[in-house]
Every structure is written in C-alpha cells, then in structure tokens.
Amino acid sequence: MKTILYIDGFNLYYGALRKTPFRWLDPIRLARQAFPKNRIVGTKYFSAKVDPAIGDPQAPVRQAIYWRALKTLPLLEIIEGQFRTRRSWAKVASPPPEKIEVLKNEEKGSDVNLASYLLLDAFQNKFQAAIVISGDSDLFTPIRMVKDQLSKPVGVLNSQRLSGPHKPKERKNAGLRRAASFYKKGVTWAQLERSQFPDSLRDKTGPMKKPSKW
C-alpha cells in the first residue's frame, strides 16, 4: 500500500536511541523492518533545532549533521517545531530549601504538527495507509479519526527500545494500540543496528561523516 511515514523525532530519540550507539539512524529502514508490506512513498520528520545544552555546546552541530543525513533520503521532509529553554521552580526531595530554580528544556509543536499533517494528508488522499513512529498517547484522536472516519489504515511503531543495555522501562500504550490499525510495541537493539546510515554520506554541499562522539 502507498504509505506515508510520520516520525516524532524527539519521541524516537528519547524512547529508543538515547544511550545507544545507534543515533545515526535511517528511520525509513527501521520502518521497513517493522512493516515490510508497506511501500513508503514519503516521510515527514517532526523535530526542532536544539539549543546548546548545558555542558554540551556541540549538540546543535551534531543535530545539523544528522539532519543533513536525513535529507539525503528521497522524499523526506523535516517539519520544525520549537525548542525552548525556560526557568522554572521545582520542589526538592528534602528541604531546605523547599524549592529551587531550574532550567527546563522543552520541545513544542511536533505532536500538533504531526497530527495536523496526518489529518490533512488523509483528507487530500495522499496515501493509502500511514505509519506513525511515536509513543505519544496524545496522537490517539487523530489516528483514530483517520482510521475510523476516513477509512484509511494507520500503523503505529511505538518508539521505545525493547532490548539492549540501559533499556528503558517498557510502557504499554493501550490507547495507541487501540487506535491503530496495526501496531508494533517497540524496536529491538538488533533492528536499530541494522538501520544505520553509512558512516560517510554526501549531499549537494559535500561529504559528511557520522559524529565521532554523540
């Protein structure tokens, strides 16, 4: 089936890629492993440009290189939200003091953008099926609408890692499973390993390499 892939970039990173050597990920190869019967004809990747993290000023540089790698994939579009750092007050485990001021990094807009494009593309009949890579339960309603109201199947690959070192605690997302036409509960260490870009790539601006440290 002619399929468009919708990827929640930060959700995928924190659910499956963080603390692994597999952040040089080709997400289309990953989706094809999970759903080999679907013919992916387009990919929309939802993320935001990160601010220089405290103690990691090279984070935006690595992200920029990775986005260049993503753009070498045919028919992939990066749709940007916003990344914000703000001051906030938080309670501490044991006083004194009862509260401290902290910096909070927040990504805004990707979930809303993904839901909007999924619905718009379905209304415009741009696909026969859709695949969403995310574990965000806020996507339950748009996925269900596309499936139930527009009669188009929507698959979900829950973006959590199910095996390997430092494996996050598994989260059973009953809402997304119920909304989806077909569902995979996560990805394995082996699937991530098989879904890597080559260490060296080239685009119209020249060669690029996988960052040596991530």
N, C-alpha and C positions, 0 to 999 in steps of 0.2 A: 504494500500500500504506500502511496505517496505520502511521506511523513515529514513534518517539520519538528525539529528538536528545540526545546526551550530549557535553558540552563540557568539555574540560580547560582551564580559564581561563588559568592561568599558562603552560601549554604553548603555547596560542594566542598569548598576548601576546608571549612571548619568541621564538617561531618566526616570527610573521608581522606583528605590529603594532608592535613596538618600533622606534623611529627612523623612524616614518611619521606623517603627519598623520591617520591613519585609525583612531585608537583609540576613537572614538565609534561603535563597530561594532554593528550589528544582526546577531548571529550567525545568526539564522534566515534572513534574506535571503541571507546568504553560503551557507548550506547549500542553499537552494533553487536558487541558481545552479549549484552543483556537481551536485545530484541533483534535477532538476526533476520527475521522475516520482514522487517520494515525497511523500506527504501527511503533513506534520508535524503531529501532534496533541498533542505535549507536548515540553518542553525541560527538561533538567536541567543546570545550570551549576555546575561544581565549582571552588571557589576558596577563598581565605582572606583575612581582613582583614589588610592590611599594617600593619606598624609604621611610625612616622615614620622615613623613610630618612635616613641621614646626609647633610646638605646639602639635603634635600628634605622638609621637615616638612609640606608640603601634599599629599603622596602619598595619605594616608588620606582627605583631603577629596575629592580628585578621584575616588578609587575609590568613595566613598559616593555621589557624584552619578551615576557610571556605573551602579552597582547599582540606583539608583532608576530610571534609564532602562531597564535590563534588565527590571525588574519591571512596566513598562508593557506588556510583551509578554504576550499571553494564554497561560496555562498554562505559564509559565516558573517554575521553582523553583530558588533558589540553595541549594546544599548546601555547607556550610562545613567546611573543614579547619582547620589551624592554621598560623600564620606565626611563626617563631621566629628570634630573633637570638641567636647564641651566640658565645663566644670560642673561638678555635682557634689552633693553631700551624701555620705553613706554612713550607716551605723557600723561601729566596730564590734568585734565579738565580746570584748570585755573592756569597760571603761577603767580609768579615764583616758582620753576624752570620749564622750558618748558618740560623737560624730566627727568625721574628718572630711576634708575636701579632696576629691579625687578627679582625675581626668578620665572621661569616658569616650571611647571611640565608637561611633555608631554609623552604620551604613543605612541610608534611607532611599527608598524608592524602587528597589529592584523587585520586590514582591508585587507591588502595584503595577509596575511596568510589565512584568511577566504576565500577570492576569489580564491586563488590557490588551496586549498583543495577541495572546492566546484567543481571547474572545473576538477581537477584530479580524484576525486571520480566518477564524472559523466562519464568521458571518460573510466574509468575502470569498469563502470557498477555496482558500489557498492550499488546503491539504485534505487528504482522505483520512488521515489519522495524525495525532500529535503525541509526542513523548515529552514529559516534563521530568527534569532531573532536579529534585528538591525534596527536602523533608519538612517543608514549612506547611503546617496544617492550615494556615490562612488561605492556601490555594484550594481548599476543599470546594468552595462555592463555584468559582469559575470553571474548575474541572468538571464538576457535576453538571453545570449548565451546558457546556459544550457536549457532554455525553448524552444527557437526557433531553435537552431542549433542541439541540441541533443535530442530534443523532450521528455524532462523529466520535469514534473511539479515541480515548486518551489513555496512554500508558504512563505509569509513574515509576521511575527508578529512584527509590529513597536514597538520598545522598549520605549514607552512613557506611562506615567501614566495618565489616563483619569479622575480619581476621587480621592477624599480624601483630607485631609489637605495639604496645601502648594503644590497644584497641579501645575506642570509646565505649561507654556503656550503651548497649543496644536500646533503641527507643522504638517501641511498637506503635506505629502511627495508624490506628484503626480508621481515622477519618479519611486519610488519603487512600488507604486500601479500599475503603467502601466507595469512594468517589470514582476511582479509576476503573477503566475497562479491563486493563491488565496491569500487573503490579509486580515489582521486584523489591524485596525488603532491604536491599543494600548491595554493596560491592565487596569483592574479596581482595586480599593482598595480591593474589595472582592476576586478577583482572586488571588492577591498576598497573602492575608491572608490564603486562602485555599491551598497554595502551599509551605508551610513551612516544613522544616525538623523537626523531633522531637527534643526537646531541648537537649537530650542526644543521642549520637551515639557512635559506637565502630568500629574501624578498626583493622588491624593487629598489630598496635603498642599500642593499648589500648583504653580506653574511651576518649571521648571529649564532651564538652558542648558548647552550644551557648554562645558567649561572652556576659557578663553581660552589658557591655557598648559598643556602636558602634558609 
